[in-house]
Amino acid sequence: MSRKPYHREVSKTTWFLKQSRYQHYMLHEISSVFVAIYVGVLIVGLFRLAQGPEAWSGWLAAVTSPIGVIFHILVFIFSIIHTTSWFKAVPQAMRIQRGEEIVPGNLIIGAHYGVWAVVSVVVLLVAGVA
């Protein structure tokens, strides 16, 4: 006598809504798309800069328009989501051993946030904002 194997039905479009862990994973993945689009916008800006002052001013006008500002705010939010979720994953990807002990994950995450803060302050000082 053969029995039919059990097949659990999994939705192809909403599977990630069942657990918060999956939701965080999908949020991280979606945020990477926005970061990649922003990198593309910056590369287009470099090409426009190489094409001359008229092309550069046109690109600058596009990114400083109201839609461009909304896009920058959205990308900023998604880049923070992407960065913080990546920092949370670092202790699993990077085990640091000091002598016989492994450095705690919270220390590694804290070091990443500390370096992020220092680099942010340096960039703000160089830009003349702070």
N, C-alpha and C positions, 0 to 999 in steps of 0.2 A: 504494500500500500504506500503510495507516495502522497506526501502532503505538499500543499502549495506554500512556497516560502513567503514570509511576511515582508511586504514592501511598504515602507512608510511613505506616505504622500508628502512631498516637499514642493512648495510653491516655487516657481522659477523666478518670480518677481518680488515676492515679499518675505523670503526666507530669513532675511536679516532683521526683521521686525520682531522676532520672537524672543530674542535675548539681547540684553543691553551690551554684552560683549561684542556681539555681531554688529550692533548699531555703531559702536565706537570704531570698529574695524572699517565699516563702510564710510563713516564720516572721514576717517583718515585717508581712505582711498579717493574719495571725492575731492577732498582738499588738495590732493596732489595734482588733480586736473587743473584746478584754478592756479596753482603755483606754476605749472607748466605753461599755461596760457599767458601768465604775466611775464615769464621769461621770454616768450615769443614777442610780446609787446615791447620789451626792452631791446630785443635784437632788431626789431623793425626800427626802433628809435636810433640805434647805432647806424643802420643803413641810411636813414634819413639825414643823420648828421653828416655822413660821408657824401651825400648828394648835394649838400650846399645849404645856405641860410634859409632859402625859401622852403625847401622840403622840411628842414628842421623846425621852422616856425609853424608849419602846418601840422606836424606831428605833435609839437608842444601844445598847440591850440586844441587838438583832439583829446589829449590826455588831461588837460585842465578844464575841459568842458564839464557841465554838470553830470553827464553820463559817465565821463571819464573819472570824475571824483567818486561817484557811487561805485564804479568798478574798483577803484583803488581801495575804498573802504571794505568792500566785500573780499577782495584779495587779501587785505591785511588781516581780517578776521580768520579767513581760511588758512593763512600762513601761520598764525598763532596756534590754531587747532592742529595743524600738521606738525609744527615744531614740538608742541607739548606732548602729542601722542608718540612722536618719535623718541623724545627724551624718556618717556615711560618704558619704551621697549628696549632701550640701550642695555640695562643690566642683564637681560636675557641674551643679548647678542655679544656683549663684551664682558667676559668674566676677567676680573683683575685679581691676581693672586699676589699677596704680600706675605712672603715667608710661607707658612703652612695655612694661613687664613685667606679666605676670599673676601675682598672688600665688599661691604654691604651695598645693596642696590640703591638705597636712599642716599648714600654718600656720592655715588656716581651720578645720580640724577641731580643732586644739589650742585655738584661741580659743573655740570653742563649748564644749569641755570645761572650759576655765578659767572661763567665765561660769557654767556649770552648777555648778561647785564653789563659786564665790563666792555664788551665789543660795542654794545648799543651806545653806551656813554661816550666811548671814543669816537664813534661815527657822528654823534650829535655835536661833540666838541669840534671835530674837524669841519663839519658843515656850518658851524657858527651858530647853531640853534641854542645850545646851552651855554 
